[in-house]
Every structure is written in C-alpha cells, then in structure tokens.
Amino acid sequence: MPDMAKKPASKKVSAKSSTLSPYGARVAKLRTALRTGSGEVSHALITNPIDVAYLTGFLGGDSYLLLSANEKTTPIIISDARFDEELEPQRADTEVFIRKGMMWPSVVQLLRERDVARLGVQSEDMTLATFESLEHQLQGTGVKLSKLKGLVGKLRAIKDDSEVALISKAIKIGQDAMKAILPKIKVGLTELQVAAMLEAAMKERGSSQPAFESIVGARANGSLPHYRPHAIKLAKNQPLLIDWGAKYMGYHGDMTRTFCLGKWPKVMEEIYKITLDAHKLSAAALRPGILCRDVDAVARNHIKKHNYGEKFGHSLGHGLGMNVHEEPRVSHLAGEQLLEVGNVVTIEPGIYLPGIGGVRIEDDYLITKDGAKNLCSLPKDLKFATL
C-alpha cells in the first residue's frame, strides 16, 4: 500500500525462556541499546501498543511495558483487569501489573516503587502535553525523564525468522483469498462488492482483519493511489486496480494487482508493461547495503525513460511488518538509508493517468545476504491480469 504496597522483589528472567522465545531476544537487544545509547537511562517506558506487542507478544493493546536496562530484572506489563486472563501467556517472561486506577497515576506509583532513576519515554508516541504532565507528576520522586526516539522502530526494521513466517502467512492468506474471488469478479459488480468478497475471503482463511481498507478502483478510479471503494460498477474492457492485504497475528501482507475485464485499452496495456518492467528491474536491484533511494531510482528512471515520470508520484516502497508502513522507506526521499539483511519491503511502482486509470504492481520482498526473496507468488504477467 502506497509511506502500591510493599515493593515486591524483582524476578529474574530464565535463560530457558529467553532462549526459546523471540521476545526474550528482542528485549535483550533493546536493553543493549538502552545501555549503549546516549540517553543514559535506567529504564524505558514503552507506550506504543505495537511496540509492546513486538517485545512481549501481547496484542491486546491499552498496556505499557516498563523495561530496565538491567538484564537481571523482569520486564513489567502495566495493564488492567480486562486483560488479566489474556495476559496469561506473557507471565512466563514478564511480570504483569494490573493497575487499579488510571494509567498515568499507576505508572508514577510503579516508578516510585521500583526505584527508577532515569526514565526514557517514547517521544514519537507521546504528546508534549503528556510529557509535561508526567514530568509534573514525578516532581519530588527523584525520577528524571529523558526522550527516546526510534529505538524499538530500529529493532523492528530487522525481522527475525518468526516474523518472516508470520508475514508470509499473512501474504498467503491474501493471495489465496484473491485467487478464490477472481472467478467471481465480473462486469456489473461494484467496487464495494469486490472489496467485501475479498475481505470476507481473507477472514475465512484466518485473517483477523484487513491490513488496511482495501483499495478497489474500477475504470478511471485506479488513477487515485489511495482510492476508497464506492458503489461504482466494473465495466467491460476497463481496468480494475486492487490493493489489499491480510493481517495475521499482528503482521501484515500488502499486494497490488491491476486487472482488465476484457480487452485492454491501448494506453493501459502500454503502462502495464512499463510498470511491470519497472517492478522487475527494481526488485532485481534489492540487496543489503544499497541505498533505498537508489532502488527507487531504478524504477523511477525506467518510468521516466518512457515519458511517464510525472505520473509516478509516490515512493517505490516501504517497510512492512506489524505496521503496514514502517522502516525502511524505499524512497527517493530516504537520504542515506541503506537496506539491511532482514528488512521486509514492498516494491510497488505505479503509473496514474487521470480520467483513464492507473496501474500499480506490488509484491513484498525479504532482504537476504545474497539479494532478496519475493515472499509473494501471485503472477504479475499480462495474461494473468486479463479477466
């Protein structure tokens, strides 16, 4: 898709649970970053629910994670009674603190009890008003606040094997759903009906929800990159752009295919072939150590060469994982950002002709030590795209 009472003793994390669980390894990396970073923090408060899920496996939301830089202590999930039972699996590796009152007073109380000296907070996830309020509530406690930025995001950009497996499962669900509905797509259906069929098919195959609102653009509506489906009917010999993805166990897939219901209009067939070649060329350039902007340039220059440069207005791709859009950015605006082994990125060049239609072709790639692996297997050739 196109950018309290007596202080309880701290528990030790068992070597066995940290070894077996990917969450233990992620927590260990974050602790190393806390100890070696310039913030000089003793603890980090993780307030972004997706980051909490990444570090603990808890997908329920509305919970924070208090993590000490000291590897001998146990991370603490701060939650409430609604999630007490749901948090049972996390108790093997974390302490669960079920708050009785509102979140921030409970956090302050816990900070006092655990002798937190310097607390790092996620500045990208916290408003200035919240930061100032927390600072005020901590007056006289000895706790000093420090702003951390992007620490967990940097870790999340490199996927471990368990994450790649979950992303691959989400992709498979999305692909299988698309294959199931393709024979049912016909002239006269509305964009909304196609979206409903696709999203139902993904749920039937195990997706908790769509990765994002499915983009189904019939006829000229495909020229709008982030179009939302309406009661517009599909037409004979006219294009149909579908950008969709499944969500599975917190991870996302993201694909785009452009079809035509019958004979392709000449200009649409032309830009399909250009877009497909741009996709193949840029995907072939994927490898660790290459600048993200240079990968973008491969597709952008190919499209420019065919005089459609001004019709490709978005970035070539983006990171994919627990967010649909995350680091790294595969963009001409990405500065000095490099691809690394373990990144999962989309490649999605597009050409958009207002009043006529648009073509976008998108797959998801894992960066490997030897180059890249396409995690998608749905065909992209013109024959497959002709319904």
Secondary structure, 3 states (H helix, E strand, C coil): CCCCCCCCCCCCCCHHHHHHCHHHHHHHHHHHHHHHCCCCCCEEEECCHHHHHHHHCCCCCCCEEEEECCCCCCCEEEECHHHCCCCHHHHHCCEEEECCCCHHHHHHHHHHHCCCCEEEEEHHHCCHHHHHHHHHHCCCCCCEEEEECCHHHHHHCCCCHHHHHHHHHHHHHHHHHHHHHHHHCCCCCEHHHHHHHHHHHHHHCCCCEECCCCEEEEHHHHHCCCCCCCCCECCCCCEEEEEECEEECCEECCEEEEEECCCCCHHHHHHHHHHHHHHHHHHHCCCCCCEHHHHHHHHHHHHHHCCCHHHCCCCCEEECCCCCCEEEEECCCCCCCECCCCCEEEECCEEEECCCEEEECEEEEEEECCEEEECCCCCCCCCCCEC
